[in-house]
Amino acid sequence: MIVASARVQRTIVEECFKWINQRKAFGKPLSSQAVVRNKMAAMVALVESLQNWLENVTYQMNNMSYQEQAQKLAGPIALLKMFYTQTAQDTARDAVQIFGGRGISRTGMGRFIERSSLSPPITRKLTTKDHPIIFASAMSAKEFKQFTREEVAKHNKEGDLWTIIDAKVYDITRFKNLHPGGAAVLLDDEVVGQDATESFYGLHRHEVLERPQYARLQIGVIKGEQSVMHGRQVGQVSKVPFAEPTWLADGYSSPYYKESHKRLQKAMREFVDTVVSPDAQAREEDGKRPSAEVIQKMADANIHSMRMGPGKHLKGLTLAGGIVTPEEFDYFHELVITQEFARCGARGYGDGLQGGAVIGLPPVLNFASPELKARVVPEVLSGKKFICLAISEAFAGSDVAGLKTYATKTEDGQHWIINGTKKWITNGTFADYFTVGCKTDDGFTVILVERSEGVETKSIKTSYSPTAGTAYITFENVKVPVGNTLGPDGGGLLVILSNFNHERWVMCCGSSRSQRAIVEECLKWITQRKAFGKPLSSQAVVRSKLAAMIVRVESVQTWLENVTHQMNNMTYKEQSQKLAGQIALLKMHCTQTAQETARDAVQIFGGRGISKTGMGRFIEHYHRTVPFDSVLGGAEDVLGDLGVRQALRAMPKNARL
């Protein structure tokens, strides 16, 4: 295992060396950038140290008997394995940053990087269906016969198998041969006729009992006892420590949130749990776009409008049934909505759920002509049509000057003719409108393009679900009215940059809440899972990992709330001047801590943390998709540099040590 990993890491280093020498950004090879060379230095140091340690251990093995190896090398090999898994994931993360969007694409230049970023690998294909159901079965209202534990204990023979789970009695006689884990598990002396509550929750999520095919196995309850276990409760705030932001936890307060924020949170929790989450898990499974019914219900509550943030576009609207007025709606209300949606635990679906509008519509709101705005904005906010932001290309991402898509005006000056391609465009496969960044004779211009003749889109395979609609777009002699220009000719840089703060802030909101969901999963798991006869929570090393995870998520949330408070008290211009660097650094911190939390969670869940179904499916999904946030909206290194450069510009000229 270690031998193979060392070689795979070296292959990744080779891929990166080739890429930074042939790829140009801002007119120069990537290799000319100190931050890229620094990453390469770290990757080389890791793989070389791993290889040298491996060769030393191998040499010792050649000169020891098997018994001597067991006595003297078990510890060094265990530490070496720990080192290789950590370095492999560090290398994979750095490689994704170097390759950018290609590093999360399953095809093309970065396909080997994308595979490495999923480390540890999934080594077998699981087929057991495991759709989550977040609300209790209607069968729970049924009146059941009461039994004593002594009566249940008599049903412990082949052809007559009963068991107890959480004071409920189940007849598993006919189910025995249908059990996905095999019949032997159910024939165990600790299961048949006995209370199997502890065994069950060590292997299954609570929601399994709520599925109709398993709920109907219940034939009774234990006399004088009550069921106490429950999974996620619809619309309810979790009682698990650190599972909710402090302002939602019992006994805590916050200077930021008012009653309107609390009312909105309660309504959004109910909406997400009953409407969004079931659709999210189903679409993650089949890869289809979010259901039209969900989009429409969001439109009915004006959720699409609220996700654009505070502004004139909310005037006259009834928000969430009147829970909050347009006049009092602020960035904390938007934070609440974004974080509640992030709880569905389906990263691709989250982007598919009008994620393109969140970043593609603001340029229309802020820079389109009144006529264009009046036609397009209502269509998008009503969920009738979809829009996406199309800036990135195979040739350039953050390097706007390197874009190749070109727009020229017709001789009469009435239309643009656009030619070029765009890549990694969220919602692009099903978008009706494209907010496109183009090179023009005047420099860089943003143009709203409608899906029409000459516009072609095709899906790109990435690490997360096709439900996001990630697309490769081709524009071939596309004719667009000059009236669709957003902002002045050649003024596209301002149009795009003005939207970056909000886009990145939204990603921070989602990232923070997603990390918290993983903390909750891990806290539940370590208290119900036993190893070596004791709960995982009894192990200091496990508690240490949880402590680090909690520290990370709390630091992210509190910084996020501080930035949000500043946004509420600054004009848009002031935000650009004072918060661009802060938000850039916050996003870098969010994505770095998120990937550390994902890695720790996999270690806590073990094999379940790399299985797409069962107890650890949310951990597997998070670990697989979390690299997206480190690339979308700006790679970590780019954002970190932006934050420091903005700080340096504000340095007093007379400041000295």
C-alpha positions as semicolon CSV with decimal commas, in nm:
position;residue;x (nm);y (nm);z (nm)
1;M;0,000;0,000;0,000
2;I;0,274;0,245;0,099
3;V;0,492;0,144;-0,194
4;A;0,212;0,216;-0,440
5;S;0,123;0,545;-0,273
6;A;0,479;0,674;-0,289
7;R;0,485;0,607;-0,662
8;V;0,143;0,766;-0,719
9;Q;0,251;1,080;-0,536
10;R;0,559;1,098;-0,754
11;T;0,340;1,071;-1,062
12;I;0,134;1,367;-0,937
13;V;0,454;1,567;-0,889
14;E;0,552;1,484;-1,247
15;E;0,211;1,593;-1,375
16;C;0,242;1,922;-1,189
17;F;0,594;1,992;-1,316
18;K;0,478;1,939;-1,673
19;W;0,173;2,158;-1,621
20;I;0,346;2,458;-1,464
21;N;0,600;2,462;-1,746
22;Q;0,346;2,452;-2,029
23;R;0,061;2,653;-1,875
24;K;0,066;3,031;-1,889
25;A;-0,123;3,275;-1,666
26;F;-0,101;3,652;-1,679
27;G;0,131;3,613;-1,978
28;K;0,391;3,403;-1,796
29;P;0,440;3,033;-1,722
30;L;0,292;2,919;-1,390
31;S;0,646;2,819;-1,292
32;S;0,737;3,189;-1,273
33;Q;0,508;3,238;-0,972
34;A;0,679;3,201;-0,634
35;V;0,367;3,062;-0,467
36;V;0,344;2,783;-0,726
37;R;0,712;2,698;-0,687
38;N;0,662;2,691;-0,311
39;K;0,384;2,434;-0,350
40;M;0,603;2,227;-0,579
41;A;0,888;2,241;-0,327
42;A;0,657;2,112;-0,055
43;M;0,528;1,832;-0,280
44;V;0,880;1,724;-0,374
45;A;0,992;1,731;-0,011
46;L;0,697;1,516;0,092
47;V;0,743;1,251;-0,175
48;E;1,120;1,234;-0,128
49;S;1,096;1,201;0,249
50;L;0,829;0,934;0,206
51;Q;1,040;0,739;-0,043
52;N;1,354;0,756;0,169
53;W;1,173;0,644;0,484
54;L;1,010;0,361;0,285
55;E;1,344;0,244;0,149
56;N;1,498;0,250;0,497
57;V;1,215;0,037;0,636
58;T;1,244;-0,199;0,338
59;Y;1,617;-0,237;0,405
60;Q;1,546;-0,327;0,768
61;M;1,286;-0,584;0,658
62;N;1,544;-0,752;0,436
63;N;1,772;-0,792;0,734
64;M;1,521;-0,911;0,992
65;S;1,330;-1,231;1,050
66;Y;0,952;-1,220;1,042
67;Q;0,944;-1,228;1,422
68;E;1,195;-0,944;1,447
69;Q;0,990;-0,739;1,202
70;A;0,682;-0,785;1,420
71;Q;0,872;-0,676;1,730
72;K;1,069;-0,385;1,589
73;L;0,898;-0,259;1,274
74;A;0,525;-0,265;1,356
75;G;0,546;0,083;1,505
76;P;0,763;0,243;1,234
77;I;0,546;0,093;0,958
78;A;0,228;0,219;1,129
79;L;0,378;0,568;1,152
80;L;0,498;0,545;0,793
81;K;0,146;0,457;0,679
82;M;0,005;0,753;0,873
83;F;0,267;0,976;0,713
84;Y;0,191;0,852;0,361
85;T;-0,186;0,908;0,393
86;Q;-0,132;1,259;0,526
87;T;0,125;1,353;0,263
88;A;-0,087;1,202;-0,013
89;Q;-0,380;1,422;0,077
90;D;-0,159;1,729;0,120
91;T;-0,010;1,665;-0,224
92;A;-0,353;1,607;-0,377
93;R;-0,484;1,934;-0,233
94;D;-0,188;2,133;-0,361
95;A;-0,215;1,970;-0,704
96;V;-0,582;2,073;-0,732
97;Q;-0,483;2,431;-0,655
98;I;-0,213;2,422;-0,924
99;F;-0,443;2,273;-1,189
100;G;-0,746;2,485;-1,093
101;G;-1,072;2,378;-1,258
102;R;-0,893;2,100;-1,442
103;G;-0,805;1,946;-1,108
104;I;-1,172;1,870;-1,037
105;S;-1,259;1,750;-1,389
106;R;-1,271;1,379;-1,462
107;T;-1,152;1,422;-1,817
108;G;-0,881;1,623;-1,989
109;M;-0,553;1,767;-1,864
110;G;-0,622;1,723;-1,493
111;R;-0,798;1,388;-1,484
112;F;-0,517;1,218;-1,286
113;I;-0,522;1,506;-1,038
114;E;-0,899;1,475;-0,994
115;R;-0,861;1,107;-0,911
116;S;-0,583;1,172;-0,662
117;S;-0,790;1,438;-0,484
118;L;-1,042;1,169;-0,386
119;S;-0,779;0,996;-0,169
120;P;-0,831;0,772;0,015
121;P;-0,969;0,579;-0,285
122;I;-1,293;0,389;-0,295
123;T;-1,183;0,035;-0,360
124;R;-1,514;-0,133;-0,428
125;K;-1,844;-0,042;-0,583
126;L;-2,138;-0,035;-0,342
127;T;-2,483;-0,092;-0,479
128;T;-2,711;-0,094;-0,176
129;K;-2,965;0,186;-0,211
130;D;-2,961;0,419;0,085
131;H;-3,184;0,721;0,025
132;P;-3,230;0,932;0,338
133;I;-3,578;0,997;0,469
134;I;-3,579;1,285;0,711
135;F;-3,932;1,260;0,837
136;A;-4,093;0,984;1,040
137;S;-4,310;0,724;0,871
138;A;-4,684;0,761;0,903
139;M;-4,681;0,405;1,036
140;S;-4,553;0,544;1,369
141;A;-4,910;0,637;1,455
142;K;-5,019;0,272;1,439
143;E;-5,119;0,104;1,764
144;F;-4,888;-0,191;1,837
145;K;-4,927;-0,492;2,063
146;Q;-4,723;-0,486;2,385
147;F;-4,476;-0,760;2,476
148;T;-4,248;-0,826;2,769
149;R;-3,879;-0,884;2,710
150;E;-3,926;-1,243;2,831
151;E;-4,187;-1,305;2,561
152;V;-3,956;-1,171;2,291
153;A;-3,668;-1,387;2,414
154;K;-3,864;-1,704;2,327
155;H;-3,859;-1,617;1,956
156;N;-3,497;-1,707;1,894
157;K;-3,508;-2,011;1,668
158;E;-3,476;-2,066;1,293
159;G;-3,815;-1,984;1,143
160;D;-3,916;-1,769;1,442
161;L;-3,684;-1,468;1,483
162;W;-3,772;-1,156;1,679
163;T;-3,552;-0,875;1,805
164;I;-3,577;-0,548;1,996
165;I;-3,451;-0,212;1,875
166;D;-3,519;0,096;2,088
167;A;-3,814;-0,064;2,273
168;K;-3,973;-0,171;1,944
169;V;-4,026;-0,537;1,856
170;Y;-3,947;-0,658;1,505
171;D;-4,025;-0,991;1,340
172;I;-3,723;-1,054;1,114
173;T;-3,805;-1,415;1,024
174;R;-3,883;-1,354;0,657
175;F;-3,637;-1,067;0,629
176;K;-3,344;-1,285;0,734
177;N;-3,250;-1,396;0,384
178;L;-3,307;-1,047;0,240
179;H;-3,073;-0,874;0,481
180;P;-2,806;-0,690;0,276
181;G;-2,540;-0,791;0,530
182;G;-2,630;-1,160;0,517
183;A;-2,843;-1,385;0,735
184;A;-2,561;-1,473;0,976
185;V;-2,570;-1,126;1,129
186;L;-2,934;-1,165;1,229
187;L;-2,878;-1,515;1,370
188;D;-2,621;-1,389;1,620
189;D;-2,703;-1,473;1,984
190;E;-2,693;-1,102;2,070
191;V;-2,964;-1,026;1,813
192;V;-3,230;-1,297;1,802
193;G;-3,470;-1,263;2,093
194;Q;-3,248;-0,995;2,245
195;D;-3,219;-0,617;2,256
196;A;-3,011;-0,534;1,947
197;T;-3,030;-0,156;1,987
198;E;-2,658;-0,108;2,042
199;S;-2,562;-0,346;1,760
200;F;-2,805;-0,181;1,519
201;Y;-2,689;0,175;1,579
202;G;-2,330;0,064;1,546
203;L;-2,406;-0,038;1,188
204;H;-2,704;0,165;1,062
205;R;-2,845;0,516;1,055
206;H;-3,176;0,572;1,235
207;E;-3,351;0,653;0,908
208;V;-3,326;0,285;0,805
209;L;-3,599;0,204;1,057
210;E;-3,820;0,472;0,903
211;R;-3,821;0,328;0,555
212;P;-4,151;0,157;0,474
213;Q;-3,991;-0,179;0,387
214;Y;-3,833;-0,198;0,732
215;A;-4,096;-0,013;0,935
216;R;-4,350;-0,280;0,845
217;L;-4,137;-0,542;1,018
218;Q;-4,237;-0,390;1,352
219;I;-4,502;-0,599;1,527
220;G;-4,507;-0,447;1,872
221;V;-4,344;-0,252;2,153
222;I;-4,195;-0,342;2,489
223;K;-4,446;-0,305;2,769
224;G;-4,381;-0,009;2,996
225;E;-4,095;0,131;2,785
226;Q;-4,070;0,421;2,540
227;S;-3,860;0,465;2,228
228;V;-3,599;0,736;2,283
229;M;-3,386;0,729;1,967
230;H;-3,445;0,966;1,678
231;G;-3,266;1,084;1,367
232;R;-3,294;1,428;1,213
233;Q;-3,618;1,587;1,328
234;V;-3,800;1,791;1,067
235;G;-3,772;2,163;1,123
236;Q;-3,608;2,124;1,462
237;V;-3,283;2,269;1,595
238;S;-3,033;1,996;1,681
239;K;-2,946;1,944;2,047
240;V;-2,605;1,797;1,963
241;P;-2,331;2,031;2,093
242;F;-2,179;2,250;1,818
243;A;-2,428;2,112;1,564
244;E;-2,580;2,459;1,532
245;P;-2,425;2,808;1,522
246;T;-2,407;2,958;1,872
247;W;-2,701;3,193;1,816
248;L;-2,931;2,891;1,768
249;A;-2,804;2,691;2,067
250;D;-2,998;2,688;2,395
251;G;-2,877;2,944;2,647
252;Y;-2,666;3,149;2,405
253;S;-2,724;3,490;2,253
254;S;-2,583;3,700;1,971
255;P;-2,565;4,072;1,896
256;Y;-2,623;4,008;1,526
257;Y;-2,956;3,826;1,499
258;K;-3,301;3,975;1,555
259;E;-3,642;3,814;1,583
260;S;-3,691;3,837;1,205
261;H;-3,373;3,631;1,156
262;K;-3,502;3,367;1,398
263;R;-3,842;3,351;1,227
264;L;-3,678;3,318;0,888
265;Q;-3,442;3,046;1,011
266;K;-3,733;2,842;1,147
267;A;-3,926;2,874;0,820
268;M;-3,620;2,787;0,609
269;R;-3,539;2,485;0,828
270;E;-3,890;2,350;0,774
271;F;-3,877;2,424;0,401
272;V;-3,536;2,263;0,347
273;D;-3,617;1,954;0,552
274;T;-3,951;1,885;0,385
275;V;-3,906;2,017;0,031
276;V;-3,538;2,049;-0,057
277;S;-3,355;1,764;0,119
278;P;-3,561;1,474;-0,021
279;D;-3,518;1,611;-0,374
280;A;-3,149;1,681;-0,314
281;Q;-3,067;1,322;-0,221
282;A;-3,276;1,180;-0,507
283;R;-3,112;1,407;-0,765
284;E;-2,762;1,337;-0,632
285;E;-2,843;0,972;-0,698
286;D;-2,981;1,006;-1,053
287;G;-2,781;1,311;-1,164
288;K;-3,082;1,503;-1,294
289;R;-3,128;1,877;-1,243
290;P;-3,328;1,998;-0,939
291;S;-3,698;1,931;-0,973
292;A;-3,914;2,203;-1,127
293;E;-4,150;2,168;-0,830
294;V;-3,876;2,269;-0,585
295;I;-3,772;2,563;-0,802
296;Q;-4,132;2,681;-0,820
297;K;-4,190;2,652;-0,445
298;M;-3,876;2,859;-0,389
299;A;-4,010;3,118;-0,633
300;D;-4,347;3,126;-0,456
301;A;-4,170;3,225;-0,134
302;N;-3,939;3,465;-0,324
303;I;-3,635;3,269;-0,205
304;H;-3,459;3,320;-0,540
305;S;-3,491;3,695;-0,489
306;M;-3,364;3,682;-0,131
307;R;-3,055;3,487;-0,240
308;M;-2,948;3,791;-0,442
309;G;-2,900;3,978;-0,114
310;P;-3,052;4,307;0,006
311;G;-3,146;4,558;-0,262
312;K;-3,405;4,731;-0,476
313;H;-3,502;4,404;-0,644
314;L;-3,687;4,307;-0,322
315;K;-3,910;4,614;-0,319
316;G;-4,279;4,528;-0,313
317;L;-4,223;4,153;-0,267
318;T;-4,370;3,933;0,004
319;L;-4,070;3,750;0,146
320;A;-4,123;3,401;0,291
321;G;-4,490;3,465;0,347
322;G;-4,429;3,799;0,515
323;I;-4,183;3,675;0,780
324;V;-3,941;3,953;0,690
325;T;-4,004;4,277;0,503
326;P;-3,793;4,393;0,208
327;E;-3,689;4,700;0,408
328;E;-3,544;4,502;0,700
329;F;-3,389;4,222;0,491
330;D;-3,011;4,231;0,540
331;Y;-2,706;4,013;0,480
332;F;-2,773;3,811;0,797
333;H;-3,109;3,708;0,651
334;E;-2,928;3,594;0,337
335;L;-2,668;3,412;0,551
336;V;-2,951;3,225;0,727
337;I;-3,099;3,113;0,394
338;T;-2,765;3,002;0,251
339;Q;-2,669;2,807;0,562
340;E;-3,004;2,631;0,588
341;F;-2,978;2,518;0,226
342;A;-2,625;2,390;0,288
343;R;-2,765;2,146;0,545
344;C;-2,906;1,922;0,271
345;G;-2,559;1,770;0,237
346;A;-2,560;1,752;-0,143
347;R;-2,289;1,976;-0,288
348;G;-2,367;1,931;-0,657
349;Y;-2,738;1,979;-0,600
350;G;-2,668;2,294;-0,402
351;D;-2,497;2,447;-0,706
352;G;-2,768;2,316;-0,936
353;L;-3,034;2,490;-0,728
354;Q;-3,002;2,826;-0,906
355;G;-2,636;2,857;-0,806
356;G;-2,573;3,006;-1,148
357;A;-2,824;3,282;-1,077
358;V;-2,652;3,380;-0,752
359;I;-2,338;3,471;-0,948
360;G;-2,479;3,532;-1,297
361;L;-2,776;3,758;-1,228
362;P;-2,615;4,037;-1,015
363;P;-2,432;4,183;-1,321
364;V;-2,773;4,209;-1,488
365;L;-2,929;4,365;-1,178
366;N;-2,651;4,619;-1,144
367;F;-2,542;4,696;-1,501
368;A;-2,818;4,606;-1,751
369;S;-3,032;4,864;-1,924
370;P;-3,376;4,917;-1,767
371;E;-3,542;4,744;-2,065
372;L;-3,317;4,436;-2,046
373;K;-3,346;4,418;-1,671
374;A;-3,727;4,439;-1,685
375;R;-3,739;4,142;-1,922
376;V;-3,474;3,909;-1,779
377;V;-3,480;3,957;-1,400
378;P;-3,847;3,856;-1,344
379;E;-3,800;3,544;-1,559
380;V;-3,503;3,426;-1,354
381;L;-3,635;3,517;-1,009
382;S;-3,965;3,344;-1,086
383;G;-3,777;3,024;-1,171
384;K;-3,907;3,023;-1,527
385;K;-3,561;3,062;-1,678
386;F;-3,204;2,999;-1,568
387;I;-2,888;3,205;-1,597
388;C;-2,518;3,132;-1,546
389;L;-2,190;3,322;-1,524
390;A;-1,955;3,229;-1,810
391;I;-1,607;3,368;-1,751
392;S;-1,358;3,079;-1,710
393;E;-1,204;2,915;-2,016
394;A;-0,966;2,633;-2,085
395;F;-0,711;2,907;-2,152
396;A;-0,763;3,132;-1,850
397;G;-0,951;3,168;-1,522
398;S;-0,839;3,440;-1,282
399;D;-0,622;3,572;-1,566
400;V;-0,895;3,774;-1,741
401;A;-0,641;3,916;-1,985
402;G;-0,580;3,566;-2,115
403;L;-0,940;3,502;-2,222
404;K;-0,985;3,404;-2,587
405;T;-1,361;3,446;-2,636
406;Y;-1,396;3,749;-2,864
407;A;-1,685;3,978;-2,948
408;T;-1,682;4,215;-3,248
409;K;-1,952;4,459;-3,354
410;T;-2,130;4,437;-3,686
411;E;-2,073;4,715;-3,937
412;D;-2,396;4,890;-3,838
413;G;-2,292;4,872;-3,470
414;Q;-2,621;4,712;-3,366
415;H;-2,501;4,363;-3,274
416;W;-2,212;4,171;-3,125
417;I;-2,076;3,860;-3,298
418;I;-1,928;3,628;-3,037
419;N;-1,688;3,338;-3,093
420;G;-1,509;3,128;-2,833
421;T;-1,550;2,874;-2,556
422;K;-1,612;2,866;-2,181
423;K;-1,543;2,583;-1,937
424;W;-1,654;2,468;-1,588
425;I;-1,967;2,683;-1,606
426;T;-2,214;2,606;-1,325
427;N;-2,574;2,552;-1,451
428;G;-2,446;2,593;-1,808
429;T;-2,607;2,275;-1,941
430;F;-2,960;2,402;-1,870
431;A;-2,913;2,781;-1,866
432;D;-3,129;3,006;-2,082
433;Y;-2,905;3,310;-2,033
434;F;-2,525;3,338;-2,016
435;T;-2,344;3,633;-1,856
436;V;-2,036;3,613;-2,077
437;G;-1,696;3,778;-2,038
438;C;-1,553;3,867;-2,381
439;K;-1,248;4,032;-2,523
440;T;-1,344;4,330;-2,739
441;D;-1,163;4,604;-2,926
442;D;-1,205;4,823;-2,618
443;G;-1,064;4,564;-2,377
444;F;-1,289;4,334;-2,170
445;T;-1,669;4,353;-2,196
446;V;-1,952;4,156;-2,034
447;I;-2,247;4,064;-2,255
448;L;-2,572;3,884;-2,174
449;V;-2,619;3,604;-2,429
450;E;-2,948;3,420;-2,474
451;R;-2,948;3,054;-2,571
452;S;-2,985;3,070;-2,947
453;E;-2,832;2,951;-3,273
454;G;-2,458;2,907;-3,237
455;V;-2,468;2,839;-2,861
456;E;-2,389;2,478;-2,768
457;T;-2,342;2,328;-2,422
458;K;-2,225;1,987;-2,308
459;S;-2,181;1,839;-1,964
460;I;-1,840;1,814;-1,799
461;K;-1,772;1,517;-1,571
462;T;-1,650;1,639;-1,234
463;S;-1,608;1,496;-0,884
464;Y;-1,957;1,597;-0,786
465;S;-2,304;1,531;-0,925
466;P;-2,415;1,623;-1,281
467;T;-2,715;1,788;-1,115
468;A;-2,502;2,106;-1,096
469;G;-2,510;2,127;-1,475
470;T;-2,136;2,201;-1,508
471;A;-2,080;2,278;-1,875
472;Y;-1,841;2,336;-2,160
473;I;-1,991;2,608;-2,381
474;T;-1,918;2,689;-2,743
475;F;-2,014;3,022;-2,904
476;E;-1,995;3,014;-3,283
477;N;-2,088;3,338;-3,464
478;V;-2,353;3,410;-3,201
479;K;-2,539;3,731;-3,281
480;V;-2,636;3,939;-2,979
481;P;-2,798;4,286;-2,968
482;V;-2,567;4,561;-2,844
483;G;-2,841;4,642;-2,593
484;N;-2,742;4,324;-2,407
485;T;-2,410;4,479;-2,305
486;L;-2,372;4,492;-1,926
487;G;-2,193;4,809;-1,833
488;P;-1,984;5,015;-2,076
489;D;-1,781;4,871;-2,362
490;G;-1,443;4,775;-2,222
491;G;-1,573;4,812;-1,863
492;G;-1,623;4,444;-1,798
493;L;-1,357;4,416;-1,531
494;L;-1,556;4,640;-1,297
495;V;-1,873;4,440;-1,372
496;I;-1,708;4,111;-1,273
497;L;-1,497;4,234;-0,982
498;S;-1,798;4,407;-0,823
499;N;-1,964;4,066;-0,791
500;F;-1,668;3,873;-0,648
501;N;-1,716;3,983;-0,285
502;H;-2,074;3,860;-0,269
503;E;-1,997;3,537;-0,454
504;R;-1,710;3,450;-0,221
505;W;-1,904;3,551;0,088
506;V;-2,190;3,320;-0,015
507;M;-1,942;3,035;-0,053
508;C;-1,809;3,106;0,296
509;C;-2,164;3,086;0,435
510;G;-2,218;2,745;0,278
511;S;-1,873;2,614;0,367
512;S;-1,910;2,706;0,733
513;R;-2,247;2,532;0,766
514;S;-2,132;2,223;0,578
515;Q;-1,835;2,186;0,813
516;R;-2,070;2,207;1,110
517;A;-2,285;1,927;0,968
518;I;-1,975;1,707;0,954
519;V;-1,894;1,789;1,316
520;E;-2,246;1,679;1,413
521;E;-2,211;1,353;1,218
522;C;-1,881;1,278;1,391
523;L;-2,010;1,359;1,741
524;K;-2,304;1,123;1,691
525;W;-2,080;0,852;1,551
526;I;-1,817;0,851;1,827
527;T;-2,085;0,823;2,096
528;Q;-2,273;0,532;1,937
529;R;-1,984;0,339;1,781
530;K;-1,778;0,101;1,996
531;A;-1,424;-0,019;1,936
532;F;-1,225;-0,245;2,168
533;G;-1,533;-0,266;2,387
534;K;-1,557;0,109;2,446
535;P;-1,718;0,403;2,265
536;L;-1,489;0,580;2,021
537;S;-1,534;0,889;2,235
538;S;-1,326;0,724;2,509
539;Q;-1,015;0,747;2,292
540;A;-0,810;1,062;2,345
541;V;-0,689;1,070;1,985
542;V;-1,049;1,077;1,859
543;R;-1,144;1,354;2,100
544;S;-0,839;1,547;1,983
545;K;-0,959;1,530;1,622
546;L;-1,305;1,648;1,725
547;A;-1,154;1,935;1,922
548;A;-0,963;2,051;1,613
549;M;-1,276;2,021;1,397
550;I;-1,481;2,227;1,644
551;V;-1,212;2,493;1,671
552;R;-1,202;2,527;1,293
553;V;-1,575;2,558;1,239
554;E;-1,625;2,803;1,527
555;S;-1,341;3,025;1,403
556;V;-1,488;3,027;1,053
557;Q;-1,841;3,109;1,172
558;T;-1,740;3,392;1,406
559;W;-1,516;3,553;1,144
560;L;-1,797;3,516;0,890
561;E;-2,048;3,685;1,122
562;N;-1,809;3,973;1,185
563;V;-1,760;4,027;0,810
564;T;-2,138;4,006;0,758
565;H;-2,189;4,274;1,022
566;Q;-1,942;4,498;0,841
567;M;-2,126;4,438;0,512
568;N;-2,450;4,554;0,675
569;N;-2,282;4,877;0,778
570;M;-2,092;4,962;0,461
571;T;-2,191;5,084;0,118
572;Y;-2,115;4,860;-0,178
573;K;-1,815;5,082;-0,260
574;E;-1,683;5,065;0,095
575;Q;-1,715;4,685;0,090
576;S;-1,498;4,673;-0,222
577;Q;-1,237;4,898;-0,064
578;K;-1,224;4,746;0,282
579;L;-1,364;4,391;0,267
580;A;-1,232;4,241;-0,057
581;G;-0,914;4,129;0,116
582;Q;-1,095;4,016;0,432
583;I;-1,343;3,807;0,236
584;A;-1,065;3,662;0,021
585;L;-0,871;3,553;0,331
586;L;-1,190;3,423;0,492
587;K;-1,267;3,207;0,190
588;M;-0,911;3,072;0,187
589;H;-0,947;2,990;0,558
590;C;-1,286;2,826;0,499
591;T;-1,166;2,595;0,223
592;Q;-0,842;2,500;0,396
593;T;-1,015;2,415;0,723
594;A;-1,291;2,234;0,536
595;Q;-1,044;1,997;0,374
596;E;-0,871;1,933;0,707
597;T;-1,209;1,856;0,864
598;A;-1,297;1,624;0,576
599;R;-0,973;1,431;0,623
600;D;-1,022;1,398;0,998
601;A;-1,382;1,285;0,951
602;V;-1,274;1,006;0,716
603;Q;-1,027;0,886;0,979
604;I;-1,298;0,884;1,244
605;F;-1,547;0,693;1,026
606;G;-1,287;0,458;0,878
607;G;-1,412;0,248;0,588
608;R;-1,758;0,399;0,622
609;G;-1,608;0,738;0,544
610;I;-1,523;0,625;0,191
611;S;-1,851;0,440;0,124
612;K;-2,122;0,616;-0,077
613;T;-2,401;0,453;0,123
614;G;-2,472;0,381;0,487
615;M;-2,344;0,541;0,805
616;G;-2,069;0,749;0,647
617;R;-2,226;0,856;0,320
618;F;-2,233;1,227;0,413
619;I;-1,866;1,203;0,511
620;E;-1,774;1,038;0,179
621;H;-1,971;1,296;-0,016
622;Y;-1,815;1,585;0,174
623;H;-1,462;1,450;0,137
624;R;-1,513;1,398;-0,236
625;T;-1,669;1,734;-0,315
626;V;-1,504;1,974;-0,069
627;P;-1,213;2,057;-0,307
628;F;-1,464;2,242;-0,529
629;D;-1,490;2,533;-0,289
630;S;-1,112;2,572;-0,289
631;V;-1,120;2,636;-0,666
632;L;-1,453;2,804;-0,741
633;G;-1,456;3,178;-0,685
634;G;-1,077;3,191;-0,682
635;A;-0,807;2,943;-0,579
636;E;-0,672;2,963;-0,225
637;D;-0,333;3,105;-0,323
638;V;-0,485;3,375;-0,543
639;L;-0,720;3,482;-0,264
640;G;-0,451;3,472;0,002
641;D;-0,230;3,693;-0,211
642;L;-0,521;3,932;-0,272
643;G;-0,583;3,964;0,101
644;V;-0,220;4,038;0,182
645;R;-0,183;4,284;-0,106
646;Q;-0,488;4,478;0,009
647;A;-0,345;4,487;0,361
648;L;-0,011;4,614;0,231
649;R;-0,182;4,894;0,040
650;A;-0,333;5,010;0,369
651;M;-0,002;5,005;0,556
652;P;0,085;5,344;0,712
653;K;0,394;5,484;0,548
654;N;0,542;5,578;0,885
655;A;0,489;5,239;1,052
656;R;0,819;5,095;1,179
657;L;0,928;4,827;1,421
